[in-house]
Amino acid sequence: MKEAKPTKAKSLLELLQPLLAIPADEIFIVKNGTYQHLEEGKWIAGDFPNEIRIDRNTHMRTGEKHAHIHDRKGNERYAVTFDAKPSHGTKSFRLSDGQADALRKEGFNIPKNRIVEASLIWSGPTIEYG
């Protein structure tokens, strides 16, 4: 019996299998001068499309839900915890109405005044293959 040729998806999964135990927010697979970028999270609109990425805190290994808020150029500006309460290295930040509404719809505990404690979160390890 002839063995089936592996599909691209199966080949990618086999490639990633040894790496799946390593917590990472982003993975870049580099091969033959091209790359694939795999990123944790779900993108939602705040004031504009793809402004906020909702993640689980894999890089800190707590699994806590949090949000990364980006500017229109895609640069990360703030990270907000699920309960929007202070944590190490945070400062107060006022969310826009659109940002606050979007986060509330995702279950975040955003106060009426929209002032939350926010910080930049370390992005975790980058793994390159190739």
ZIPENOR-V662682 format. One record per run of one state. SS is the DSSP state (2 for helix, 1 for strand, 0 for the rest). FROM is the first residue (numbers start at 1). TO is the last residue. If there is no record, write none. Layout:
ss=SS from=FROM to=TO
ss=SS from=FROM to=TO
//
This chain:
ss=0 from=1 to=7
ss=2 from=8 to=19
ss=0 from=20 to=25
ss=1 from=26 to=31
ss=0 from=32 to=33
ss=1 from=34 to=39
ss=0 from=40 to=41
ss=1 from=42 to=44
ss=0 from=45 to=51
ss=1 from=52 to=56
ss=0 from=57 to=64
ss=1 from=65 to=70
ss=0 from=71 to=75
ss=1 from=76 to=81
ss=0 from=82 to=90
ss=1 from=91 to=94
ss=0 from=95 to=96
ss=2 from=97 to=105
ss=0 from=106 to=114
ss=1 from=115 to=119
ss=0 from=120 to=125
ss=1 from=126 to=129
ss=0 from=130 to=130
//
